[in-house]
Amino acid sequence: MNTFQKNIKEWGLKTFPMATKDSIICHLQKEVKELKESYNPEEAADCFILLCHLANKLGCDLLEEAEKKMVINKQRKWGKPDKDGVVEHIRF
């Protein structure tokens, strides 16, 4: 586990001992909404911190998982943007 995520784990366990996967995801949804409304880098940081906190609850290293997922993403074919500008991979 990377050092940053370890620091988040220690802080999260001490500061939010009752946090659950679901409560972290609910909080993340609120922070993503705030990010969408403001485009403030601090809100992006809040989202990242919450993802690290969630990864700790899931028992995984978020950076390691992201690196593995990028290997998959680089091999995928990607479609065209939808009405919101979202581009998803083509599902076979």
WOMO-V851182 format. One record per pair of residues at least 4 apart in sequence whose C-alpha atoms are under 7 Angstrom apart, sorted by the first residue. I is the first residue (numbers start at 1). GAP is how many residues later the second one is. Records with the same first field share a line. If there is no record, write none. Layout:
# WOMO-V851182
I = GAP / GAP
This chain:
# WOMO-V851182
1 = 4 / 5 / 60
2 = 4 / 59
3 = 4
4 = 4
5 = 4 / 47
6 = 4
7 = 4
8 = 4 / 44 / 45
9 = 4 / 44 / 47
10 = 4
11 = 4
12 = 4 / 5 / 41
13 = 4
19 = 4 / 5
20 = 4
21 = 4 / 33 / 36
22 = 4
23 = 4
24 = 4 / 26 / 30
25 = 4
26 = 4
27 = 4
28 = 4 / 19 / 22
29 = 4
30 = 4
31 = 4 / 12 / 15 / 16
32 = 4 / 15
33 = 4
34 = 4 / 9
35 = 4 / 5 / 8 / 9
40 = 4
41 = 4
42 = 4
43 = 4
44 = 4
45 = 4
46 = 4
47 = 4
48 = 4
49 = 4
50 = 4
51 = 4
52 = 4 / 10
53 = 4
54 = 4
55 = 4 / 5 / 6 / 7
56 = 4
61 = 4
62 = 4
63 = 4
64 = 4
65 = 4
66 = 4
67 = 4
68 = 4
69 = 4
70 = 4
71 = 4
72 = 4
76 = 13
77 = 12 / 13
78 = 9 / 10 / 11 / 12
79 = 8 / 9 / 10 / 11
80 = 7
81 = 4 / 5 / 6
82 = 4 / 5
